[in-house]
Amino acid sequence: MKKINYAIALCLLLATSFSSCEMKDEILGKHDGGANAGQLELELSSLYETPLISRADDGMTDNGEINGNFDRAELDVNNYTLIVTDADTQEEVKRGLISDLKNSKGKVVLALEAGTYEVTAYNYDGADVTVSERPYFEGKQTLTIQTGISTTTLVVCKLACIEVSVNPTTSFTNAFENDYSVTVSNGEGANQTFTKENAGKKYYFKTPVQQNKLTVSIKATSKEGNFITNTYRVQKPEDAEGGSANLTNGDSFLINLTEDGATGSYLSIGITVDLTFTEDGETIEIPVENIIFSGQDEPAGPDDPAEQTISFTGLPVTYNCTYGDETIDGLQNVTIRTEHGIKNLQVTISGAIEALLGTVGLPASFDICHLEDDLKGALINLGLINEESYAQLNAGSYTDFTFDLSQLLVLVPRVAPGTSTFNLTVSDGVSTNGGDITVVVQPKE
């Protein structure tokens, strides 16, 4: 009787195993797919790492060379998503993680009906992200599948955005206080503010269309107490790699802050910029003639695309109060107006209030238009936004937005005597404008 039960169990196990393999084969596209089907054998690689996943079992090894100094986890193409789209109908016909799509030999083999297809692979869906701390890598290829023929295609994933970082040099930190802020804009709604908290960190900007420059706006206080604002336009050289002066996927900008023109009675902020082409690792220093000082109050004519399109009520402003106060006299909200819609609203917090940020779940700098869920919840709890207002900010459709600061600013006098600064920098995709809300808390007598 036991022998019969064992035999039945073995048959069921074999049948289940066969069925599972058959289902896996169908998911991976290993069936012939019909009379008109052909076969795609995909080789996927990162430009910044040597091995091809399709040859993982053929004895290939990693030589350790990586251009661009990227995190290896972001370069592991096994974690990338693959999408196959019918080029004629734009219908998505295959999607999945590379690690799931590989067969037992480490290859991605898909059965596809005869036709033309677009193959896309990426580390995350970052095509429409304006600014991120995470690099976006993407590879694309268009190919034709013929009936009964196996087509081998190589898809190489490259940096599909622009890398930007800011480096305050020793000469700068010796000359200026650490309350500086640097706002970098790509001219199409991607803006990031750098402070002492994130200086040196790399950010990844969406590559603008037909744009040849970045705008760099710097605010700093000298050791002597003088407040200085400088704005520069950093133009990519016309003889840059590939013969294009426009900003291109894979461009990496390192903006070095310096003290410039120092005399006994004068001090200014200067910058130098290194441009690295991550595809080949070549680095050049952008010529000084391509770094154009435009100041903070540059006049703009009616046909000038740099004409200011953003206005404020209640900004800039300074409030004075006493340690322990529960209210701030004269406190008013900030209203932002722009007919183009608010695309980015960067808030940078510095000074005495920084000691309290962790207790209320806030970082020192964030873009209210683009929030992670935890941070969005913290801002909702503080009354700065609600679900409805965030939906419009995230969509970039707000043309008239009132920023309710009452619940946040009243916390400042409860922290400690000193000065706290809230910098608001707004972009509408056409121009960038901003100002400071300063709260000065006097010691209690």
ABEGO torsion letter per residue (X at the ends): XAAAAAAAAAAAAAAAAAAAAAAAAAAAGABAGEAABBBBBBBBBBAABABBAAAAAAGBBBAGBBBGGBBAAAABAAABBBBBBBAAAGBBABBEBAAAABBAAGBBBBBBBBEBBBBBBBABBAAABABBABBBBBBBBBBBBBBGBBBBBBBBBBBABBBBBBBBBAAAAAABBAABBBBBBAGAGBBBBBBAAABGBBBBBBBBBGBABBBBBBBBBBAAGBBBBBBBBBBBBAABBGGBABBBBGBBBBBBBBBBGBBAABBBBBBBBBBBBAAAGBBBBBBAAABBBAEAABBBBAABAABBABBBBGOBBBBBBBBGBABBBGBBBBBBBBAAEBABBBBBBBEAAAAAAAAAGBBABBBAABBBAAAAAAAAAAGABBAAAAAAAAAGABABBBBBAAAAAAAAAAABBEBBBBBBBBBAGABBBBBBBBBBBBBBX
